[in-house]
Amino acid sequence: MTLSSSPESFAKFNVTALVRKLIDAGAPILTGDGAPTSGLAGTFSDYPISQGCIYIDITVGALYMNHGDVDDPSWILIGTAGGFNIPGRSSFSLVRGTFDASVNELSGSHAFLDNAGAPITFSNRTQILFGWIDTQIALTSGGATQVGLGTTFGPDDIQAAVTIAGVPWTLNEHPVSGPNDWNDPSLYLGITAEESLLYTITGADLTGGQFDVFLYYVQYE
């Protein structure tokens, strides 16, 4: 069955019955202002909510799940606007680094900067799982130039340095040469100390171009 976003697409479902089933199971979707508290006097502890009940903090858009007993909730953060959290294991996030020849350095090795102008860094116990490059304006230079992406301890670990005339520096989106397969852990890039996300230009200086690099990663607790 294909569903659209039109009101008619929901007419085939008994929404009231669906909500009632969730409530009867003790797993309604709850909302509130602020993060929930756990314990016997915690948030919604006076309601018969079971494990798996969802709570949404509408103030900041955070999602929590109850892992506790019916009258003793234990709220675990599942996700925020910044990424998802796997309780007790890791956080799952996406980072974007932007290069713009009109504002960034055109030769050498330099860190990508965040919106506040600080270097984008990865902490110890991080695994970079998958990445891709989106080139909006073709890279240009006055001669033969290669560009690679990596970290402080491996300047081309994410994307091997290749000529700007070929993939992945051609227009549109292309996977990086390093961590580019969700199903192949051997390609994941492990971070064992704080490292910055870098671009490295070798050969002739760049004269123009713009691209973004996107990386999915997990930070282990």
Sequence and secondary structure as in RCSB ss.txt:
>XXXX:A:sequence
MTLSSSPESFAKFNVTALVRKLIDAGAPILTGDGAPTSGLAGTFSDYPISQGCIYIDITVGALYMNHGDVDDPSW
ILIGTAGGFNIPGRSSFSLVRGTFDASVNELSGSHAFLDNAGAPITFSNRTQILFGWIDTQIALTSGGATQVGLG
TTFGPDDIQAAVTIAGVPWTLNEHPVSGPNDWNDPSLYLGITAEESLLYTITGADLTGGQFDVFLYYVQYE
>XXXX:A:secstr
    SSGGGGTTS HHHHHHHHHHTT  EEEESS    STTSTTTTS   TT EEEETTTTEEEEE SBTTB  E
EEEEETTEEEETTTEEEEEEEEEEETTTS SSEEEE B TTS B EE SSEEEEEEEEEEEEEEEESS EEEEEE
ETTEEEEEEEEEETTSTTSSSEEEE SSS  TT GGG EEE S EEEEEEEEES EEEEEEEEEEEEEEE 
